[in-house]
Amino acid sequence: MKYSQTFQTITSAASRRRAMVATATAAATTLLLAACQPVVDEAKAGDAPVAATLPQVHVAPVVQRTTDIAHVQIARIEPAQRVDIRPRVAGQIEAVLFKEGEAVALGQPLFRIDPRPFEIVLASAQAQLRIAQAREVLARQFVDRARELALASAIATETVERRQASHAEALAAVQAAQAAVDAARLELEHTTIRAPLAGRVGRALLTAGNQVSAGATQPPLASLLSSELHLHLDAPAAALQQGSPAGAWLTGWQARVLADDGQSALQTVPVSFMDNEVDAATGTVRLRARLGKETAGRMAGQFMRVGLVSNRAQTSLWVPDKAVGTDQGRHYVMVVTPEDAVDYRAVEAGVLRDGMRQVTNGVHAGERVVTEGLMRVRPGAKVRALPSGEMPQAGATPATTKTRG
């Protein structure tokens, strides 16, 4: 019993000594690590971890330039005249008289409908005309004889009047028969369908052997487009108002046809028509310009880039074309703010000239836009901005540090 109590006392004392040694060792280790830690300059203490991870981007300023183009958009080429060829008489198509897709002259035959039924109708009408003419001759002779007898008081005045009325009826019958002949001849002429204007004809929608009916509700046989072309575009009313002096935005506009690159001008034509109202749904005004005759590489239905040229020079904003991104059909730029933060700005892209893109809305002159490194930034992120053309460094410059001991 005595031996057991003595052993417990010795064990408790040893445990306390081991705990005291462990505590002293941990304290010494903590002090040693603290003495070896570097001390960051107070002025750069907050910037050191950020500067080491900032993405580097190239930026260029938004500049102002003077141009005569107030707005650039896509226009559609339309024919000055479009005709759907439909038959004016019923019958069976006997022949197609044109080559599909070719240019045709005014009055050129296009289709021929079987003319035989109409030739028969014309012959019958001509026979009725001859009968009416013969009756008119006889009625006129009766009138002449009645007048002679009336002079000799050998006939009653009433008889003379009846014969004169009969002659008038015969004359009217002749005129009616002549009208029937003219109508029959006209229908016979309509069996040959001719081009109502000079232009280019499309494919034949119905061919020989098909039965057709007359009337505007019937399907067309082919379409014919005039060789004279127009440009149709729906221009924003706001752009038209900004591009001209107050009260003069309805006149003086020209349409400049641009090449596919959006820079070189192919042709400049005056705007010949402006609609009389602004579309309430889109805020645009329909414009039309005369483009001229159809040429190689230019035909109806084609889309072209067109710049609206105003009657006064315009001051507009320009950015490098590579700074303009596209997101689901919408254009945008990334602006670096004075605090070196990235800001997403939606813009409207205009004409391209010498590598610079005209933009409207979203930016101001002097602001910095990202030209290189767009894939490395996101809105709201901090960046290290370098002027366009300066080579980026391999890494960010670290903050100055000091080490104790």
C-alpha positions as CSV (number, residue, x, y, z in Angstrom):
1,M,0.0,0.0,0.0
2,K,2.8,2.3,0.9
3,Y,4.6,1.4,-2.2
4,S,1.6,2.1,-4.5
5,Q,1.1,5.6,-3.2
6,T,4.8,6.4,-3.6
7,F,4.7,5.3,-7.3
8,Q,1.6,7.4,-8.1
9,T,3.3,10.5,-6.7
10,I,6.5,10.0,-8.8
11,T,4.3,9.5,-12.0
12,S,2.3,12.7,-11.5
13,A,5.5,14.8,-11.0
14,A,7.0,13.4,-14.2
15,S,3.8,14.3,-16.2
16,R,3.9,17.8,-15.0
17,R,7.5,18.2,-15.9
18,R,6.8,16.9,-19.5
19,A,3.9,19.4,-20.0
20,M,6.0,22.3,-18.8
21,V,8.8,21.4,-21.3
22,A,6.3,21.1,-24.2
23,T,4.8,24.6,-23.4
24,A,8.2,26.2,-23.3
25,T,9.3,24.6,-26.6
26,A,6.1,25.9,-28.4
27,A,6.7,29.4,-27.1
28,A,10.3,29.4,-28.3
29,T,9.3,28.2,-31.8
30,T,6.7,30.9,-32.1
31,L,9.1,33.6,-31.2
32,L,11.7,32.3,-33.6
33,L,9.3,32.2,-36.6
34,A,8.1,35.8,-35.8
35,A,11.7,37.0,-35.8
36,C,12.3,35.5,-39.3
37,Q,9.1,36.9,-41.0
38,P,9.8,39.8,-43.5
39,V,8.2,43.1,-42.8
40,V,6.5,44.8,-45.7
41,D,6.8,48.6,-46.1
42,E,3.6,50.1,-44.8
43,A,3.0,52.2,-47.9
44,K,3.0,49.0,-50.1
45,A,1.7,46.5,-47.6
46,G,-1.8,46.5,-49.2
47,D,-0.6,46.5,-52.8
48,A,1.9,43.6,-52.6
49,P,-0.4,40.6,-53.0
50,V,-2.6,42.5,-55.6
51,A,0.2,43.7,-57.8
52,A,1.6,40.2,-58.0
53,T,-1.6,38.9,-59.6
54,L,-2.9,41.8,-61.8
55,P,-3.4,40.9,-65.5
56,Q,-1.6,43.1,-67.9
57,V,-3.6,44.6,-70.9
58,H,-2.9,47.0,-73.7
59,V,-5.1,50.1,-73.9
60,A,-5.7,52.9,-76.4
61,P,-7.6,56.1,-76.0
62,V,-11.0,56.9,-77.5
63,V,-10.4,59.6,-80.1
64,Q,-12.6,62.2,-81.8
65,R,-12.5,62.5,-85.6
66,T,-14.5,64.5,-88.1
67,T,-16.3,62.6,-90.8
68,D,-19.2,63.2,-93.3
69,I,-20.8,59.8,-92.6
70,A,-23.5,60.1,-90.0
71,H,-24.6,56.5,-89.8
72,V,-23.6,53.1,-91.3
73,Q,-25.9,50.2,-91.7
74,I,-27.0,47.4,-94.0
75,A,-29.2,48.2,-96.9
76,R,-31.1,45.9,-99.3
77,I,-31.0,46.2,-103.1
78,E,-34.5,46.1,-104.5
79,P,-35.7,46.5,-108.2
80,A,-37.3,49.7,-109.1
81,Q,-40.2,47.7,-110.5
82,R,-41.4,44.1,-109.8
83,V,-44.1,42.4,-111.9
84,D,-45.8,39.0,-111.3
85,I,-46.6,37.7,-114.8
86,R,-50.2,36.4,-114.7
87,P,-52.5,35.4,-117.7
88,R,-55.2,37.7,-118.7
89,V,-57.2,35.0,-120.5
90,A,-58.0,31.4,-119.5
91,G,-56.6,28.4,-121.5
92,Q,-53.9,25.9,-121.8
93,I,-50.2,27.0,-122.0
94,E,-48.9,26.1,-125.4
95,A,-45.3,27.2,-125.1
96,V,-42.8,29.0,-122.8
97,L,-41.0,31.5,-125.1
98,F,-38.1,32.7,-122.9
99,K,-34.9,31.3,-121.3
100,E,-35.2,31.3,-117.5
101,G,-33.1,33.9,-115.8
102,E,-32.3,35.9,-118.9
103,A,-32.7,39.6,-119.6
104,V,-35.8,40.4,-121.6
105,A,-36.8,43.5,-123.6
106,L,-40.0,45.4,-123.3
107,G,-42.8,43.6,-125.3
108,Q,-40.8,40.3,-125.7
109,P,-43.1,37.2,-125.8
110,L,-42.9,35.1,-122.7
111,F,-45.8,32.6,-122.8
112,R,-48.3,31.5,-125.5
113,I,-51.7,30.2,-124.6
114,D,-53.6,28.1,-127.1
115,P,-55.1,30.7,-129.4
116,R,-57.6,28.6,-131.3
117,P,-60.7,29.1,-129.1
118,F,-60.1,32.8,-129.3
119,E,-59.7,32.8,-133.1
120,I,-63.1,31.1,-133.3
121,V,-64.7,33.7,-131.1
122,L,-63.1,36.5,-133.2
123,A,-64.4,35.0,-136.4
124,S,-67.9,34.8,-135.0
125,A,-67.8,38.4,-133.9
126,Q,-66.6,39.5,-137.3
127,A,-69.5,37.7,-138.9
128,Q,-72.0,39.4,-136.6
129,L,-70.4,42.7,-137.5
130,R,-71.0,42.1,-141.2
131,I,-74.6,41.2,-140.5
132,A,-75.1,44.4,-138.5
133,Q,-73.5,46.4,-141.2
134,A,-75.8,44.9,-143.9
135,R,-78.8,45.7,-141.8
136,E,-77.6,49.3,-141.3
137,V,-77.2,49.7,-145.1
138,L,-80.8,48.5,-145.6
139,A,-82.2,50.7,-142.9
140,R,-80.4,53.7,-144.3
141,Q,-81.9,53.1,-147.8
142,F,-85.4,52.9,-146.2
143,V,-84.8,56.3,-144.6
144,D,-83.7,57.9,-147.9
145,R,-86.7,56.5,-149.8
146,A,-89.1,57.7,-147.0
147,R,-87.7,61.2,-147.2
148,E,-88.3,61.3,-151.0
149,L,-91.8,60.2,-150.5
150,A,-92.4,62.7,-147.7
151,L,-91.4,65.5,-150.0
152,A,-94.1,64.4,-152.5
153,S,-96.6,64.1,-149.5
154,A,-96.9,60.4,-150.5
155,I,-96.1,59.0,-147.1
156,A,-97.1,59.9,-143.6
157,T,-94.6,61.7,-141.3
158,E,-95.0,58.9,-138.7
159,T,-93.7,56.4,-141.2
160,V,-90.6,58.5,-141.9
161,E,-89.9,58.7,-138.2
162,R,-90.2,55.0,-137.7
163,R,-87.7,54.3,-140.5
164,Q,-85.3,56.8,-139.0
165,A,-85.5,55.1,-135.6
166,S,-84.9,51.7,-137.3
167,H,-81.7,53.1,-138.9
168,A,-80.5,54.5,-135.6
169,E,-81.0,51.0,-134.1
170,A,-79.0,49.5,-137.0
171,L,-76.2,51.9,-136.4
172,A,-76.1,51.0,-132.7
173,A,-76.0,47.3,-133.6
174,V,-73.0,47.9,-135.8
175,Q,-71.2,49.7,-133.0
176,A,-72.0,46.8,-130.6
177,A,-70.8,44.3,-133.1
178,Q,-67.6,46.3,-133.7
179,A,-67.0,46.3,-129.9
180,A,-67.4,42.6,-129.8
181,V,-64.9,42.2,-132.6
182,D,-62.4,44.4,-130.7
183,A,-62.9,42.5,-127.5
184,A,-62.4,39.2,-129.2
185,R,-59.3,40.5,-131.0
186,L,-57.9,41.8,-127.7
187,E,-58.4,38.4,-126.0
188,L,-56.6,36.8,-128.9
189,E,-53.7,39.1,-128.4
190,H,-53.6,38.2,-124.7
191,T,-52.9,34.6,-125.6
192,T,-49.3,35.8,-126.2
193,I,-48.1,37.1,-122.8
194,R,-45.4,39.7,-123.3
195,A,-42.9,41.4,-121.0
196,P,-44.5,44.6,-119.6
197,L,-41.0,46.1,-118.9
198,A,-37.4,45.5,-119.6
199,G,-35.6,43.5,-117.0
200,R,-34.6,40.0,-115.8
201,V,-37.2,37.2,-115.8
202,G,-37.1,34.4,-113.2
203,R,-38.0,30.8,-113.7
204,A,-41.2,29.6,-115.3
205,L,-43.5,28.5,-112.5
206,L,-45.9,26.8,-114.9
207,T,-44.8,25.1,-118.1
208,A,-46.5,24.0,-121.4
209,G,-49.6,21.9,-120.9
210,N,-50.9,23.5,-117.8
211,Q,-54.3,25.0,-117.7
212,V,-54.5,28.5,-116.4
213,S,-57.2,30.9,-115.4
214,A,-57.4,34.7,-115.7
215,G,-57.4,37.1,-112.8
216,A,-55.1,38.7,-110.1
217,T,-55.9,35.9,-107.6
218,Q,-54.4,33.2,-109.8
219,P,-50.8,32.0,-109.2
220,P,-48.2,33.9,-111.3
221,L,-46.5,32.2,-114.2
222,A,-43.1,34.0,-113.5
223,S,-41.7,37.1,-112.0
224,L,-40.0,40.0,-113.8
225,L,-37.7,42.5,-112.2
226,S,-36.6,45.7,-113.8
227,S,-32.9,46.3,-114.5
228,E,-33.1,49.6,-112.6
229,L,-32.1,49.1,-109.0
230,H,-32.8,50.9,-105.7
231,L,-31.3,50.8,-102.3
232,H,-33.8,50.5,-99.4
233,L,-32.8,51.1,-95.8
234,D,-34.4,51.9,-92.5
235,A,-32.3,54.6,-90.9
236,P,-32.7,55.6,-87.2
237,A,-34.5,58.9,-86.9
238,A,-32.1,60.0,-84.1
239,A,-29.1,59.5,-86.4
240,L,-30.7,61.5,-89.2
241,Q,-31.5,64.4,-86.8
242,Q,-28.0,64.4,-85.3
243,G,-26.4,64.4,-88.8
244,S,-28.1,67.6,-90.1
245,P,-28.8,71.1,-88.8
246,A,-32.0,71.6,-87.0
247,G,-35.0,71.6,-89.3
248,A,-33.0,70.3,-92.3
249,W,-32.6,66.6,-91.6
250,L,-35.3,65.6,-94.2
251,T,-33.2,66.6,-97.2
252,G,-29.6,66.6,-98.6
253,W,-28.7,63.0,-97.7
254,Q,-26.6,60.7,-99.8
255,A,-26.0,57.0,-99.6
256,R,-22.3,55.8,-99.9
257,V,-22.0,52.2,-100.9
258,L,-19.1,50.6,-99.1
259,A,-17.0,47.6,-99.9
260,D,-17.1,44.5,-97.8
261,D,-14.2,45.8,-95.7
262,G,-16.4,48.8,-94.7
263,Q,-13.7,51.2,-95.7
264,S,-13.4,51.9,-99.5
265,A,-16.4,53.6,-101.2
266,L,-17.8,52.0,-104.3
267,Q,-20.5,54.5,-105.2
268,T,-22.3,57.5,-103.8
269,V,-25.9,58.2,-104.8
270,P,-28.4,60.7,-103.6
271,V,-31.3,59.6,-101.4
272,S,-34.4,60.2,-103.6
273,F,-37.1,59.3,-101.2
274,M,-37.7,59.6,-97.4
275,D,-41.0,58.3,-95.9
276,N,-43.4,60.7,-94.4
277,E,-43.4,59.2,-90.9
278,V,-41.2,57.5,-88.3
279,D,-42.0,53.8,-87.6
280,A,-43.3,53.8,-84.0
281,A,-42.1,50.3,-83.4
282,T,-38.5,50.7,-84.5
283,G,-37.9,54.4,-84.5
284,T,-36.6,54.3,-88.1
285,V,-37.4,56.1,-91.3
286,R,-37.6,54.3,-94.7
287,L,-35.1,55.7,-97.2
288,R,-34.6,54.9,-100.9
289,A,-31.7,55.8,-103.2
290,R,-31.4,55.1,-106.9
291,L,-28.5,52.7,-107.5
292,G,-28.6,52.5,-111.3
293,K,-28.6,49.6,-113.7
294,E,-27.9,46.0,-112.7
295,T,-24.2,45.2,-113.0
296,A,-22.0,42.2,-112.4
297,G,-22.0,41.3,-108.7
298,R,-24.9,43.5,-107.9
299,M,-28.5,42.3,-108.2
300,A,-31.9,42.5,-106.5
301,G,-32.1,41.0,-103.0
302,Q,-28.4,41.6,-102.2
303,F,-27.4,43.2,-98.9
304,M,-24.8,46.0,-98.9
305,R,-23.1,48.1,-96.3
306,V,-24.1,51.8,-96.8
307,G,-23.0,54.9,-95.1
308,L,-25.4,57.8,-94.8
309,V,-23.6,61.0,-95.8
310,S,-25.0,64.2,-94.3
311,N,-24.8,67.7,-95.6
312,R,-22.4,68.7,-92.9
313,A,-19.3,67.1,-91.3
314,Q,-19.8,65.2,-88.1
315,T,-17.6,64.7,-85.0
316,S,-17.6,61.1,-84.0
317,L,-15.7,58.7,-81.7
318,W,-13.3,56.1,-82.9
319,V,-11.5,53.2,-81.3
320,P,-9.1,50.6,-82.7
321,D,-11.1,47.9,-84.5
322,K,-9.5,45.1,-82.4
323,A,-10.9,46.7,-79.2
324,V,-14.5,46.0,-80.4
325,G,-15.8,42.6,-79.3
326,T,-19.0,40.8,-80.3
327,D,-21.4,39.1,-77.9
328,Q,-24.4,37.4,-79.5
329,G,-24.6,40.0,-82.3
330,R,-24.0,43.0,-80.0
331,H,-20.8,45.0,-80.0
332,Y,-19.0,46.1,-76.8
333,V,-15.7,47.4,-75.6
334,M,-13.9,47.0,-72.2
335,V,-13.0,50.4,-70.7
336,V,-10.3,50.8,-68.1
337,T,-11.4,53.3,-65.5
338,P,-9.1,55.8,-63.7
339,E,-9.0,53.3,-60.8
340,D,-7.7,50.6,-63.3
341,A,-10.9,48.6,-63.1
342,V,-12.5,47.1,-66.1
343,D,-15.9,48.3,-67.2
344,Y,-18.1,46.6,-69.8
345,R,-19.6,49.1,-72.3
346,A,-22.1,48.3,-75.1
347,V,-21.5,50.3,-78.2
348,E,-22.9,50.6,-81.8
349,A,-20.2,49.9,-84.3
350,G,-20.1,52.1,-87.4
351,V,-17.8,52.4,-90.4
352,L,-14.2,51.1,-90.4
353,R,-11.4,53.3,-91.7
354,D,-7.6,52.7,-91.4
355,G,-8.0,50.1,-88.7
356,M,-10.2,52.5,-86.6
357,R,-13.9,51.7,-85.9
358,Q,-16.5,54.4,-85.5
359,V,-18.6,53.8,-82.3
360,T,-21.6,55.6,-80.8
361,N,-23.0,55.3,-77.3
362,G,-21.3,53.9,-74.3
363,V,-17.9,55.7,-74.4
364,H,-16.5,59.2,-74.2
365,A,-13.4,60.8,-75.8
366,G,-10.2,60.2,-73.8
367,E,-11.4,57.0,-72.1
368,R,-9.1,54.0,-72.4
369,V,-10.3,50.8,-74.1
370,V,-8.6,47.4,-74.0
371,T,-7.0,46.5,-77.3
372,E,-5.1,43.3,-76.2
373,G,-5.9,40.9,-73.4
374,L,-9.7,41.0,-73.6
375,M,-9.8,37.2,-72.8
376,R,-7.9,37.8,-69.5
377,V,-10.2,40.4,-68.0
378,R,-13.7,40.5,-66.7
379,P,-16.0,43.5,-65.7
380,G,-15.0,44.9,-62.3
381,A,-11.6,43.3,-62.2
382,K,-8.4,45.3,-61.6
383,V,-5.8,45.3,-64.3
384,R,-2.4,46.8,-65.0
385,A,-2.9,49.0,-68.2
386,L,0.0,49.4,-70.7
387,P,-0.2,51.9,-73.6
388,S,-0.8,50.1,-76.9
389,G,2.5,49.1,-78.4
390,E,4.4,48.7,-75.1
391,M,5.7,45.2,-74.5
392,P,4.2,43.6,-71.3
393,Q,6.6,42.5,-68.6
394,A,7.0,38.8,-67.6
395,G,5.5,39.5,-64.2
396,A,4.4,42.2,-61.9
397,T,7.0,44.1,-59.9
398,P,6.9,42.9,-56.3
399,A,6.6,45.3,-53.3
400,T,9.9,46.2,-51.4
401,T,10.4,44.0,-48.3
402,K,12.6,44.0,-45.3
403,T,13.7,41.1,-43.1
404,R,14.4,41.3,-39.4
405,G,17.5,39.7,-37.9
